[in-house]
Amino acid sequence: MENLKTLYMELFEVFQRRRSIRRFEDRPVEKEKILRLLEAAFLAPSGRNIRPWHFVVITDRDIIRKLADAKSGARPLTTAPLAIVVAADEDTTDIWIEDSSIAADHIHLAATDLGLGSCWIQIRGRQNIQSDQTAEQYVRQLVGLPECFRITCIIAVGYPAEHKPPHDPRIEFDKVSLNHYGNPLD
């Protein structure tokens, strides 16, 4: 029972420490840690266990710099030594967005647990800043993904070059209802 309590506390500590890191040290992420991030992604639940996702792991700095041009708000990629493009095959399931988003979140939490920082760069539904292409078309072309793969996001990963305090774990009870909207949870 004590081990379970410790595990529970460690898990919630990771939830609190996970922050969006937008500046990274000029230091590569070790292959062992990259594999751990992928293991975490593949442990994510998916509808009917279809696992429609595909991950393009990018360590080439030139490609990462080009990914930073995918859309406005992609600046964290300019210093990231690692980028993971999170995509899913929309032909295999209609819940590819949900499935790939959960897998991406697993990567974020695993990065935090491994002493890394990460930042979600939204791609789906965004416009490319340099052309009339969507950000998704730009990234798909850059990394060579087939048309059936839809791109949810890019995760910038690396050793943090900034420190952010942990999140406040308090529950915002005005955003929680019991049994019916507006009923307070007592």
Buried (B, 14 or more C-beta within 10 A) or exposed (E): EEEEEEEEEEEEBBEBBBBEBBBBEEEBBEEEBBEBBBEBBEEBEBBEEBBBBBBBBBBEBEBBBBBBBBBEBBBBBBBBBBBBBBBBBBEBBEBBBBBBBBBBBBBBBBBBBBEBBBBBBBBBEBBBBEEEBBBBBBBBEBBEBEEBBBBBBBBBBBBBBEEEEEEEEEEEEEEEEEEEEEEEEE
